[in-house]
Amino acid sequence: MRRIAIVVFPGFQILDLVVVSVFELANQQLARPAYEVGVVSEHGGPVLSSSGVRVESAPFGRARFDTVMVTGAMTPEPSPPGLLAFLQRALASSRRLASICTGAFILAEAGVLDGRRATTHWHFAQALQRAHPAIHLEPDRIFVNDGSVWTSAGMTACIDLSLALVEEDLGVEVARAVARKMVVYHRRTGGQSQFSALLDMAPASDRIQTALAYAKKNLRQRLSVDDLAAAANLSPRQFSRAFSAETGQSPARAVEKLRVETARELLEEGRHPIESVAAMAGFGDPERMRRAFLRTMGQPPQAVRRTARRHAAA
């Protein structure tokens, strides 16, 4: 059982508490309690967030935690000495210490980030660097891991960070399963904005959604317009017109995006050679896959694999 403390303070950003759901779903996926998550604050009791919602918390006390995660605020403010002292103790006693969004300012104020690589919300990156020049800031990253200290970019990047923690603890398959249940992308590599192709297209009608789901499950097949129209129970002409109206792209382009997304996941796993990935994603041959990656991602499959390997090594 890994005890995780989510640190809050008056004026914290309540969206950061979504990390609790990541660990809850990891427990559900394993059908056993791998994590025990609690919300803590300096004095305990109800803590008012910036949105006006109060959250109950336990006092810091002298308890030890496996992982301590500090929430952020809409605007960084100086922290009370008790909070800073708690984080300094946690750096020595906990396996991991993490900040969410502008929580990096609090870690920096506690001296935790001096000499370390870190990131924060892009809007506050320059301010953090000016205030704490000893930090090796990487403002384009979704999250940064430097030894036992983790930092994340703004807002929903806390989900990416928490998924990475789950992956470190329980493996890639559990993290990927949690991401699916949360309907988020499992891993956004580096600072590049990534997406779920199905969510990006966001069709309104059930018929087009059914066709896309059919395509996702059958990427190794040819997937002509006739095939997709049959899955949607429409004529090819009706299907093409409705598909373009709802997704803003042609069926062929949509299928290519689905294949690129699947191939990217396989490449990041690193278990299959390029030729096998091309076949499994329905491209048929590596050259066809390479051209599709260049159109969709602006880089070849080999670059995606190299980036994933560098991050895994880091």
Stockholm file with secondary structure:
# STOCKHOLM 1.0

chainA/1-314         MRRIAIVVFPGFQILDLVVVSVFELANQQLARPAYEVGVVSEHGGPVLSSSGVRVESAPFGRARFDTVMVTGAMTPEPSPPGLLAFLQRALASSRRLASICTGAFILAEAGVLDGRRATTHWHFAQALQRAHPAIHLEPDRIFVNDGSVWTSAGMTACIDLSLALVEEDLGVEVARAVARKMVVYHRRTGGQSQFSALLDMAPASDRIQTALAYAKKNLRQRLSVDDLAAAANLSPRQFSRAFSAETGQSPARAVEKLRVETARELLEEGRHPIESVAAMAGFGDPERMRRAFLRTMGQPPQAVRRTARRHAAA
#=GR chainA/1-314 SS CEEEEEECCTTBCGGGGGHHHHHHHHHHHHTSCCEEEEEEESSCEEEECTTSCEEEEEECTTCCCSEEEECCBSSCCCCCHHHHHHHHHHHHHSSEEEECTTHHHHHHHTTSSTTSEECCCGGGHHHHHHHCTTSEECTTCSEEEETTEEEECSTTHHHHHHHHHHHHHHCHHHHHHHHHHHTSCSCCCTTCCCCCHHHHHCCSSHHHHHHHHHHHHTTTSCCCHHHHHHHHTSCHHHHHHHHHHHHSSCHHHHHHHHHHHHHHHHHHHTCSCHHHHHHHTTCSSHHHHHHHHHHHTSSCHHHHHHHHHHHHHC
#=GC SS_cons         CEEEEEECCTTBCGGGGGHHHHHHHHHHHHTSCCEEEEEEESSCEEEECTTSCEEEEEECTTCCCSEEEECCBSSCCCCCHHHHHHHHHHHHHSSEEEECTTHHHHHHHTTSSTTSEECCCGGGHHHHHHHCTTSEECTTCSEEEETTEEEECSTTHHHHHHHHHHHHHHCHHHHHHHHHHHTSCSCCCTTCCCCCHHHHHCCSSHHHHHHHHHHHHTTTSCCCHHHHHHHHTSCHHHHHHHHHHHHSSCHHHHHHHHHHHHHHHHHHHTCSCHHHHHHHTTCSSHHHHHHHHHHHTSSCHHHHHHHHHHHHHC
//
